[in-house]
Amino acid sequence: MRLLMIGDVVGRAGRRAVKVNLEDLKREFNLDLVIANGENAAGGAGITRETAQELFASGVDVLTMGNHVWNVKDAINYIEHEKRIIRPANYPPGTPGAGSNIFETRRKVKVGVINLAGRVFLQSLDCPFRKADEALARIKKTTDIVVVDFHAEATSEKVAMGWYLAGRVSAVVGTHTHIQTADERILPGGTAYLTDLGMTGPRDSVIGVKKETVIDKFISQMPQRFEVANGPYQFNAALLEIDEYNGEASSIKRIQNYE
């Protein structure tokens, strides 16, 4: 089976990139499931019902989130009831929504998806490693195919999670930094790994934000109002091939498309 995982979708350019690229990729690779990180889909920080529906209409099956999940107030009620969106599982008990879920592919194969958030240089949440264990114990009762979106800043924390889950999940891929890494590999036990999927959003920017604003902030050290950049897009993703019977990944391939 073939899964596509799309890096952080940022603003209007990111949503357009998904719409333009996904139809061709589905046809070329006969994709079974498409997962995208949508925490920056609405104006670069957060998600709304409208932006989520736009991504679903473009062919995304599952949306994962991250540290901007609650930036838009209306998302709280929406995520509580929209089962195709999962937020980091290591938010405290009682937080709206779910941190993992089981989804069916077009061929009725069940796939578990877990969303986790890192704690290094980010908000201090519950332990993502222990939360991964909890989610796995539940999902493994239903399926051996499990993919993890680890939304984290530090590469060391992401690599550690990859090794921690090696042989127990089908894939561990990182999101959040908006820069695609070149370290894709298959870890022992058939776990596909990539430190960061990259960004699907405005190409001529500083990780999605207008470059002039960010440069001025670095030079002046004064507060700036960040705005999502305009212009051509980049589309970053990873294609995974997974054995649907034992859940082991056989390949992971990075995708970089540019407008």
SEFIRO-169562 format. One line per field, with one value per residue: x, y, z of N, C-alpha, C, O in turn; residue number from 1; chain. Coordinates in steps of 0.2 Angstrom, whole numbers, plus 5000, padded with zeros to 4 digits. Layout:
! residues N
n.east (X	...)
n.north (Y	...)
n.up (Z	...)
ca.east (X	...)
ca.north (Y	...)
ca.up (Z	...)
c.east (X	...)
c.north (Y	...)
c.up (Z	...)
o.east (X	...)
o.north (Y	...)
o.up (Z	...)
k (NUM	...)
c (A	...)
This chain:
! residues 259
n.east (5004	5002	5006	5004	5012	5011	5020	5019	5006	5005	4995	4986	4994	4999	4988	4983	4994	4992	4980	4983	4994	4990	4980	4987	4997	4990	4985	4997	5003	4994	4988	4984	4981	4980	4989	4990	4999	4990	4991	4995	4987	4977	4979	4992	4994	4985	4969	4954	4936	4933	4945	4950	4940	4942	4955	4951	4942	4952	4958	4964	4965	4967	4970	4984	4990	4998	5008	5001	4988	4977	4975	4965	4950	4938	4941	4941	4928	4926	4936	4934	4923	4926	4932	4942	4952	4966	4974	4990	4993	4998	4993	4985	4974	4957	4957	4950	4946	4955	4970	4975	4969	4960	4960	4952	4958	4955	4954	4949	4958	4964	4972	4982	4984	4995	4997	5010	5018	5033	5044	5055	5061	5048	5031	5028	5022	5013	5023	5029	5034	5029	5015	5015	5017	5005	4995	4999	4997	4983	4979	4986	4978	4969	4976	4991	4997	5004	5006	5016	5015	5027	5027	5039	5053	5067	5079	5086	5077	5067	5074	5077	5064	5061	5070	5065	5053	5056	5053	5041	5031	5025	5030	5039	5038	5044	5037	5035	5047	5047	5057	5063	5071	5085	5087	5080	5076	5075	5072	5078	5067	5058	5053	5049	5058	5059	5066	5061	5046	5045	5039	5023	5019	5021	5035	5045	5050	5052	5052	5038	5034	5033	5048	5055	5050	5054	5068	5070	5066	5076	5087	5084	5079	5067	5049	5038	5025	5020	5017	5009	5018	5016	5015	5023	5022	5029	5029	5030	5033	5031	5033	5027	5029	5021	5019	5004	5000	5010	5013	5026	5037	5044	5049	5054	5051	5056	5047	5048	5040	5039	5032)
n.north (4994	5012	5027	5044	5057	5074	5089	5103	5112	5128	5142	5151	5148	5136	5128	5129	5123	5109	5106	5107	5098	5086	5078	5073	5066	5056	5049	5045	5037	5029	5031	5025	5032	5048	5060	5075	5088	5101	5112	5125	5130	5139	5155	5154	5150	5140	5132	5132	5128	5130	5130	5117	5109	5113	5107	5093	5092	5093	5081	5076	5064	5063	5075	5081	5090	5103	5114	5125	5122	5127	5141	5147	5151	5145	5133	5124	5118	5113	5103	5095	5087	5083	5069	5067	5075	5075	5080	5084	5070	5071	5082	5088	5077	5079	5088	5095	5085	5071	5062	5052	5040	5028	5024	5020	5014	5017	5004	4998	4995	4996	5009	5015	5032	5042	5057	5068	5079	5088	5092	5100	5116	5120	5121	5115	5099	5084	5069	5064	5051	5042	5044	5039	5026	5023	5026	5017	5004	5003	5005	4994	4983	4983	4985	4983	4993	5008	5025	5039	5056	5067	5082	5092	5102	5100	5091	5081	5076	5071	5061	5053	5048	5041	5030	5025	5020	5012	4997	4995	5003	5008	5020	5035	5051	5068	5085	5103	5111	5116	5114	5103	5088	5077	5064	5052	5035	5017	5011	4998	4984	4988	5002	5017	5032	5050	5065	5078	5083	5094	5109	5114	5127	5145	5148	5158	5163	5165	5151	5151	5164	5182	5187	5199	5205	5195	5196	5210	5209	5201	5209	5222	5218	5221	5219	5211	5210	5195	5189	5178	5174	5178	5173	5160	5142	5129	5111	5099	5083	5065	5049	5034	5016	5002	4986	4979	4968	4965	4977	4983	4995	4997	5006	5024	5039	5055	5070	5084	5097	5111	5127)
n.up (5000	4997	5005	5007	5014	5019	5021	5032	5029	5023	5024	5010	4999	5001	5002	4989	4983	4987	4981	4967	4966	4971	4964	4953	4959	4965	4955	4948	4958	4963	4976	4993	5005	5011	5021	5029	5037	5045	5053	5050	5041	5040	5037	5041	5054	5063	5060	5051	5050	5036	5029	5032	5026	5013	5011	5013	5002	4992	4992	5003	5016	5030	5043	5052	5067	5077	5087	5084	5085	5092	5089	5081	5087	5084	5080	5091	5094	5082	5079	5089	5085	5072	5065	5056	5059	5069	5084	5093	5104	5116	5123	5138	5148	5144	5134	5120	5105	5097	5099	5092	5079	5070	5053	5037	5022	5004	5000	5011	5020	5037	5045	5057	5064	5073	5082	5088	5099	5101	5115	5117	5116	5113	5119	5135	5136	5140	5141	5126	5122	5131	5128	5115	5117	5124	5115	5105	5111	5111	5097	5091	5093	5083	5071	5062	5055	5057	5058	5062	5066	5071	5078	5080	5086	5089	5081	5087	5097	5088	5081	5091	5094	5083	5084	5096	5093	5083	5073	5079	5074	5058	5052	5056	5055	5054	5058	5058	5057	5044	5035	5023	5027	5023	5026	5025	5028	5031	5046	5058	5058	5050	5050	5042	5041	5043	5047	5045	5036	5028	5020	5014	5005	5003	4992	4991	5004	5022	5029	5026	5030	5026	5019	5020	5032	5042	5040	5044	5057	5063	5061	5067	5079	5084	5088	5077	5065	5059	5043	5031	5017	4999	4982	4971	4975	4985	4986	4998	5003	5008	5001	5005	5006	5011	5019	5019	5026	5037	5041	5039	5033	5016	5008	5008	5000	4997	4991	4981	4974	4964	4960)
ca.east (5000	5006	5003	5007	5012	5012	5023	5015	5002	5005	4991	4983	4998	5000	4981	4983	4999	4989	4975	4986	4998	4987	4976	4992	5001	4985	4984	5003	5006	4988	4988	4979	4979	4984	4989	4994	4999	4986	4991	4996	4983	4973	4983	4999	4994	4979	4965	4947	4932	4933	4952	4950	4936	4946	4960	4948	4940	4957	4960	4967	4960	4968	4974	4987	4991	5004	5008	4996	4981	4971	4976	4959	4945	4932	4944	4940	4922	4926	4941	4930	4918	4929	4936	4947	4958	4969	4979	4995	4991	5001	4990	4983	4967	4951	4958	4946	4948	4959	4977	4976	4963	4961	4956	4951	4960	4950	4953	4946	4963	4964	4979	4982	4988	4996	5000	5013	5021	5039	5044	5061	5060	5041	5027	5029	5016	5015	5028	5027	5036	5024	5009	5015	5016	4998	4991	5000	4993	4976	4979	4988	4973	4965	4980	4999	5000	5004	5011	5017	5018	5030	5028	5044	5058	5074	5081	5088	5071	5064	5078	5076	5057	5062	5073	5061	5047	5058	5051	5034	5027	5027	5033	5039	5040	5043	5034	5035	5052	5046	5063	5063	5078	5087	5089	5075	5079	5071	5075	5077	5060	5053	5050	5052	5059	5062	5066	5055	5043	5046	5033	5019	5017	5025	5042	5050	5048	5056	5047	5031	5032	5036	5055	5057	5048	5058	5075	5070	5066	5083	5092	5082	5077	5060	5043	5036	5019	5022	5011	5011	5020	5012	5019	5023	5022	5033	5025	5035	5029	5035	5029	5028	5027	5020	5016	4998	4999	5013	5014	5033	5038	5049	5053	5051	5054	5054	5044	5049	5038	5039	5028)
ca.north (5000	5018	5032	5051	5062	5081	5093	5108	5116	5135	5148	5150	5145	5129	5124	5128	5117	5103	5105	5107	5092	5079	5074	5070	5061	5050	5045	5042	5032	5025	5032	5023	5036	5055	5063	5081	5092	5106	5117	5132	5130	5146	5161	5153	5148	5137	5129	5133	5123	5131	5128	5110	5107	5114	5102	5087	5092	5092	5074	5074	5060	5064	5081	5081	5096	5104	5119	5131	5119	5131	5148	5149	5149	5141	5126	5120	5114	5109	5098	5090	5083	5081	5064	5066	5079	5073	5085	5080	5066	5072	5087	5085	5074	5083	5093	5093	5081	5065	5062	5046	5037	5023	5026	5015	5016	5016	4997	4995	4993	5000	5012	5020	5038	5046	5064	5069	5086	5088	5097	5104	5122	5121	5121	5109	5095	5077	5065	5061	5044	5038	5044	5035	5019	5022	5025	5010	4998	5003	5004	4988	4978	4983	4985	4983	4998	5014	5030	5044	5063	5070	5089	5094	5107	5098	5085	5075	5073	5067	5055	5048	5045	5036	5024	5022	5017	5007	4990	4995	5007	5008	5026	5041	5057	5074	5091	5109	5116	5118	5113	5096	5085	5073	5058	5047	5028	5012	5009	4991	4982	4991	5008	5022	5038	5056	5070	5083	5082	5101	5114	5115	5134	5150	5146	5163	5166	5162	5146	5153	5171	5187	5187	5206	5205	5191	5199	5216	5207	5199	5215	5227	5215	5224	5215	5212	5206	5191	5188	5173	5177	5177	5170	5153	5138	5123	5106	5095	5077	5059	5043	5028	5010	4998	4980	4980	4962	4965	4984	4985	4999	4995	5012	5031	5044	5062	5073	5091	5100	5119	5131)
ca.up (5000	4997	5009	5006	5020	5016	5026	5035	5024	5026	5021	5004	4994	5003	5000	4982	4981	4988	4976	4961	4965	4974	4959	4949	4963	4967	4949	4947	4963	4966	4983	4997	5010	5011	5027	5029	5043	5043	5058	5048	5035	5040	5038	5043	5061	5065	5055	5052	5046	5029	5026	5033	5021	5007	5010	5011	4995	4987	4992	5009	5020	5037	5045	5059	5069	5081	5092	5083	5084	5095	5087	5079	5093	5082	5079	5097	5093	5075	5080	5094	5081	5065	5066	5051	5061	5075	5087	5097	5109	5123	5127	5144	5148	5144	5129	5114	5100	5098	5097	5087	5077	5065	5047	5032	5015	4999	4999	5017	5025	5042	5046	5063	5064	5079	5081	5094	5099	5105	5121	5117	5113	5112	5125	5139	5137	5143	5138	5119	5121	5135	5125	5110	5120	5126	5108	5101	5114	5109	5090	5089	5094	5077	5065	5063	5051	5061	5056	5067	5064	5077	5077	5085	5084	5090	5077	5092	5099	5082	5079	5097	5094	5078	5087	5101	5090	5077	5074	5082	5069	5050	5050	5060	5051	5058	5055	5062	5055	5038	5030	5022	5028	5018	5030	5024	5029	5034	5052	5059	5060	5045	5051	5038	5046	5040	5052	5044	5029	5025	5020	5008	5006	4999	4991	4992	5010	5027	5032	5025	5032	5021	5020	5022	5039	5046	5040	5048	5064	5064	5061	5072	5086	5086	5087	5070	5064	5054	5038	5026	5010	4993	4977	4970	4980	4985	4989	5001	5005	5007	4999	5009	5004	5017	5018	5022	5031	5043	5043	5038	5027	5012	5005	5009	4995	4997	4985	4981	4968	4964	4955)
c.east (5004	5002	5007	5007	5015	5014	5018	5012	5001	5001	4988	4987	4999	4993	4981	4988	4996	4984	4978	4990	4995	4984	4981	4995	4996	4985	4991	5005	5000	4988	4982	4976	4983	4983	4993	4994	4996	4987	4993	4992	4979	4977	4990	4999	4987	4975	4958	4943	4933	4940	4952	4946	4939	4951	4957	4945	4945	4960	4963	4962	4961	4972	4977	4988	4997	5003	5003	4989	4975	4971	4969	4954	4940	4934	4942	4934	4923	4930	4938	4926	4921	4934	4942	4953	4960	4974	4984	4992	4993	4999	4987	4976	4962	4952	4954	4949	4952	4966	4979	4969	4965	4957	4957	4954	4954	4949	4951	4952	4964	4972	4978	4987	4989	5000	5003	5016	5027	5039	5050	5060	5053	5038	5028	5023	5018	5020	5026	5029	5031	5017	5009	5014	5008	4994	4992	4997	4986	4975	4981	4983	4969	4970	4987	5002	4999	5009	5011	5019	5020	5031	5033	5049	5065	5074	5083	5082	5067	5068	5077	5069	5058	5065	5069	5055	5049	5056	5044	5029	5029	5031	5033	5042	5039	5040	5037	5041	5052	5052	5064	5070	5079	5090	5084	5079	5074	5075	5074	5070	5055	5050	5053	5052	5062	5061	5061	5053	5044	5040	5030	5016	5021	5032	5047	5048	5053	5051	5040	5029	5036	5043	5057	5055	5052	5065	5075	5070	5073	5088	5090	5080	5071	5055	5041	5029	5020	5016	5014	5013	5016	5017	5019	5024	5028	5028	5030	5031	5034	5030	5031	5025	5027	5017	5010	4996	5003	5015	5021	5033	5044	5053	5050	5055	5051	5052	5045	5046	5037	5035	5033)
c.north (5006	5024	5039	5055	5069	5085	5099	5112	5123	5140	5146	5147	5138	5125	5124	5123	5110	5101	5104	5100	5086	5075	5070	5064	5055	5046	5041	5036	5028	5025	5029	5027	5042	5058	5069	5085	5099	5112	5124	5133	5137	5152	5160	5150	5146	5134	5131	5128	5124	5129	5120	5107	5108	5109	5095	5087	5091	5085	5072	5070	5062	5071	5080	5088	5097	5110	5124	5128	5124	5139	5151	5147	5144	5134	5121	5116	5110	5103	5092	5085	5080	5075	5063	5071	5076	5078	5081	5076	5067	5079	5084	5082	5080	5088	5090	5089	5075	5066	5056	5044	5032	5024	5020	5018	5015	5008	4994	4993	4998	5003	5017	5026	5041	5052	5066	5076	5085	5093	5101	5110	5124	5120	5114	5105	5088	5074	5062	5053	5040	5038	5040	5028	5018	5021	5019	5004	4998	5002	4997	4982	4978	4982	4986	4989	5005	5019	5036	5051	5066	5077	5092	5099	5104	5091	5080	5072	5069	5061	5050	5045	5040	5030	5021	5018	5012	5000	4990	4999	5007	5014	5031	5046	5063	5080	5096	5113	5119	5118	5105	5093	5079	5066	5053	5040	5024	5010	5001	4989	4985	4997	5014	5028	5044	5061	5076	5083	5089	5105	5114	5122	5138	5148	5151	5167	5163	5158	5148	5160	5176	5188	5194	5207	5202	5194	5205	5214	5205	5205	5220	5224	5218	5219	5217	5208	5202	5190	5183	5176	5175	5174	5163	5149	5133	5118	5101	5089	5071	5053	5037	5022	5005	4992	4980	4974	4963	4972	4987	4990	4997	5000	5019	5035	5051	5065	5081	5094	5108	5122	5135)
c.up (5000	5000	5007	5012	5018	5022	5027	5029	5026	5021	5014	4999	4995	5001	4993	4980	4982	4983	4969	4960	4967	4969	4955	4953	4964	4960	4947	4951	4966	4973	4987	5002	5010	5018	5026	5035	5041	5048	5056	5042	5034	5042	5041	5050	5063	5059	5057	5048	5039	5026	5027	5027	5014	5005	5009	5004	4990	4987	4998	5013	5028	5038	5052	5061	5073	5086	5091	5082	5087	5094	5085	5084	5090	5081	5085	5096	5087	5076	5085	5090	5074	5066	5062	5053	5068	5078	5091	5103	5116	5126	5133	5143	5148	5138	5123	5109	5102	5096	5093	5085	5072	5059	5042	5026	5010	4998	5006	5022	5031	5044	5053	5062	5071	5078	5088	5094	5104	5111	5121	5113	5111	5119	5128	5140	5140	5139	5131	5119	5125	5131	5119	5112	5121	5119	5105	5104	5112	5101	5088	5090	5088	5071	5066	5059	5055	5059	5061	5064	5071	5076	5082	5082	5084	5085	5082	5095	5094	5081	5085	5097	5088	5080	5092	5098	5084	5078	5077	5078	5062	5048	5055	5056	5055	5054	5059	5059	5049	5033	5030	5023	5023	5021	5030	5024	5031	5040	5053	5061	5055	5046	5047	5043	5041	5046	5051	5036	5025	5025	5014	5008	5001	4998	4993	4998	5015	5031	5032	5026	5027	5023	5023	5029	5043	5046	5044	5055	5067	5065	5066	5079	5089	5085	5080	5069	5058	5049	5033	5020	5005	4988	4975	4976	4980	4988	4991	5004	5005	5005	5002	5006	5010	5016	5022	5027	5037	5045	5042	5032	5023	5009	5008	5004	4996	4991	4986	4974	4969	4958	4951)
o.east (5010	4996	5013	5001	5020	5011	5014	5016	4998	5002	4988	4985	4999	4994	4979	4987	4997	4984	4976	4990	4997	4985	4980	4997	4999	4985	4991	5008	5001	4988	4977	4970	4989	4978	4998	4989	4998	4982	4991	4993	4978	4979	4993	5005	4982	4978	4956	4945	4933	4940	4955	4948	4938	4952	4959	4946	4944	4964	4966	4956	4956	4977	4973	4988	5002	4997	5001	4984	4970	4968	4968	4953	4938	4930	4942	4934	4920	4928	4939	4925	4918	4940	4947	4958	4956	4978	4983	4988	4990	5002	4985	4972	4962	4947	4953	4955	4953	4967	4985	4964	4971	4951	4961	4952	4949	4944	4952	4950	4964	4976	4973	4992	4984	5004	5000	5018	5027	5035	5051	5059	5051	5041	5028	5018	5023	5021	5022	5025	5029	5014	5004	5011	5006	4989	4988	4995	4984	4971	4978	4984	4965	4968	4989	5008	4993	5015	5005	5024	5016	5036	5031	5050	5068	5071	5081	5082	5064	5065	5077	5069	5054	5062	5069	5053	5045	5057	5041	5023	5035	5035	5028	5048	5034	5040	5040	5040	5055	5052	5065	5075	5075	5095	5084	5084	5068	5080	5070	5067	5049	5044	5059	5048	5065	5056	5058	5057	5044	5035	5033	5011	5024	5036	5052	5045	5058	5047	5036	5024	5041	5045	5062	5059	5055	5069	5080	5073	5075	5092	5095	5081	5070	5055	5041	5028	5020	5010	5020	5009	5012	5023	5014	5027	5031	5024	5034	5026	5040	5025	5037	5020	5032	5012	5010	4991	5001	5018	5023	5031	5049	5058	5044	5061	5045	5054	5043	5050	5036	5035	5031)
o.north (5006	5025	5038	5056	5069	5085	5101	5116	5124	5141	5140	5142	5134	5119	5119	5120	5106	5096	5099	5097	5080	5069	5064	5059	5049	5040	5036	5031	5023	5020	5029	5027	5042	5059	5070	5084	5103	5116	5128	5138	5139	5153	5165	5148	5150	5134	5132	5124	5119	5126	5117	5102	5103	5106	5091	5081	5089	5083	5066	5072	5061	5072	5079	5093	5093	5110	5128	5132	5123	5143	5157	5141	5139	5129	5115	5110	5104	5097	5086	5079	5076	5077	5059	5071	5075	5081	5075	5079	5065	5082	5078	5083	5085	5092	5084	5090	5073	5069	5056	5045	5031	5026	5016	5024	5012	5006	4988	4988	5004	4999	5021	5025	5042	5053	5065	5078	5082	5097	5106	5110	5128	5119	5109	5107	5088	5076	5058	5050	5035	5033	5037	5024	5013	5017	5016	5000	4992	4997	4994	4977	4973	4979	4989	4991	5007	5017	5037	5051	5067	5079	5093	5098	5104	5087	5074	5066	5063	5055	5044	5039	5035	5024	5015	5013	5009	4997	4984	4998	5005	5014	5032	5046	5064	5080	5095	5119	5124	5121	5102	5096	5077	5063	5049	5039	5026	5007	4998	4993	4984	4998	5015	5030	5043	5062	5078	5082	5089	5104	5114	5123	5136	5148	5150	5172	5160	5160	5146	5163	5174	5190	5194	5210	5204	5194	5206	5218	5207	5205	5222	5228	5218	5215	5222	5203	5204	5189	5182	5181	5170	5173	5160	5151	5132	5119	5098	5090	5071	5053	5036	5022	5004	4992	4981	4974	4960	4973	4993	4988	4994	5000	5019	5035	5052	5063	5083	5093	5110	5119	5138)
o.up (5002	4999	5006	5014	5015	5027	5023	5026	5032	5015	5012	4995	4990	4999	4990	4975	4978	4980	4966	4955	4964	4969	4954	4950	4964	4961	4945	4949	4970	4977	4985	5004	5008	5020	5023	5039	5037	5048	5060	5038	5029	5048	5044	5053	5064	5053	5062	5045	5035	5021	5022	5024	5010	5000	5005	5001	4984	4983	4998	5014	5031	5034	5057	5056	5072	5089	5095	5080	5084	5097	5086	5085	5094	5080	5084	5097	5087	5074	5084	5092	5072	5068	5063	5050	5072	5074	5093	5107	5121	5131	5133	5139	5151	5136	5122	5107	5108	5091	5090	5088	5069	5060	5042	5024	5012	4995	5007	5026	5029	5044	5053	5060	5074	5074	5093	5088	5109	5111	5125	5107	5107	5124	5125	5143	5143	5133	5132	5115	5122	5131	5117	5108	5119	5119	5102	5101	5111	5099	5083	5087	5087	5066	5072	5059	5056	5058	5064	5061	5075	5072	5088	5076	5079	5086	5080	5095	5096	5080	5084	5098	5089	5079	5093	5101	5081	5084	5077	5079	5061	5044	5059	5054	5059	5048	5065	5059	5047	5027	5034	5021	5020	5018	5035	5021	5034	5040	5050	5065	5056	5044	5047	5047	5036	5049	5056	5032	5019	5029	5008	5012	4996	5003	4996	4998	5014	5035	5036	5024	5024	5029	5027	5033	5049	5051	5048	5059	5072	5070	5070	5084	5095	5080	5078	5073	5052	5052	5031	5017	5005	4989	4978	4981	4974	4993	4987	5008	5003	5008	5002	5004	5013	5012	5028	5031	5042	5051	5045	5027	5026	5006	5010	5003	4997	4985	4991	4969	4975	4953	4946)
k (1	2	3	4	5	6	7	8	9	10	11	12	13	14	15	16	17	18	19	20	21	22	23	24	25	26	27	28	29	30	31	32	33	34	35	36	37	38	39	40	41	42	43	44	45	46	47	48	49	50	51	52	53	54	55	56	57	58	59	60	61	62	63	64	65	66	67	68	69	70	71	72	73	74	75	76	77	78	79	80	81	82	83	84	85	86	87	88	89	90	91	92	93	94	95	96	97	98	99	100	101	102	103	104	105	106	107	108	109	110	111	112	113	114	115	116	117	118	119	120	121	122	123	124	125	126	127	128	129	130	131	132	133	134	135	136	137	138	139	140	141	142	143	144	145	146	147	148	149	150	151	152	153	154	155	156	157	158	159	160	161	162	163	164	165	166	167	168	169	170	171	172	173	174	175	176	177	178	179	180	181	182	183	184	185	186	187	188	189	190	191	192	193	194	195	196	197	198	199	200	201	202	203	204	205	206	207	208	209	210	211	212	213	214	215	216	217	218	219	220	221	222	223	224	225	226	227	228	229	230	231	232	233	234	235	236	237	238	239	240	241	242	243	244	245	246	247	248	249	250	251	252	253	254	255	256	257	258	259)
c (A	A	A	A	A	A	A	A	A	A	A	A	A	A	A	A	A	A	A	A	A	A	A	A	A	A	A	A	A	A	A	A	A	A	A	A	A	A	A	A	A	A	A	A	A	A	A	A	A	A	A	A	A	A	A	A	A	A	A	A	A	A	A	A	A	A	A	A	A	A	A	A	A	A	A	A	A	A	A	A	A	A	A	A	A	A	A	A	A	A	A	A	A	A	A	A	A	A	A	A	A	A	A	A	A	A	A	A	A	A	A	A	A	A	A	A	A	A	A	A	A	A	A	A	A	A	A	A	A	A	A	A	A	A	A	A	A	A	A	A	A	A	A	A	A	A	A	A	A	A	A	A	A	A	A	A	A	A	A	A	A	A	A	A	A	A	A	A	A	A	A	A	A	A	A	A	A	A	A	A	A	A	A	A	A	A	A	A	A	A	A	A	A	A	A	A	A	A	A	A	A	A	A	A	A	A	A	A	A	A	A	A	A	A	A	A	A	A	A	A	A	A	A	A	A	A	A	A	A	A	A	A	A	A	A	A	A	A	A	A	A	A	A	A	A	A	A	A	A	A	A	A	A	A	A	A	A	A	A)
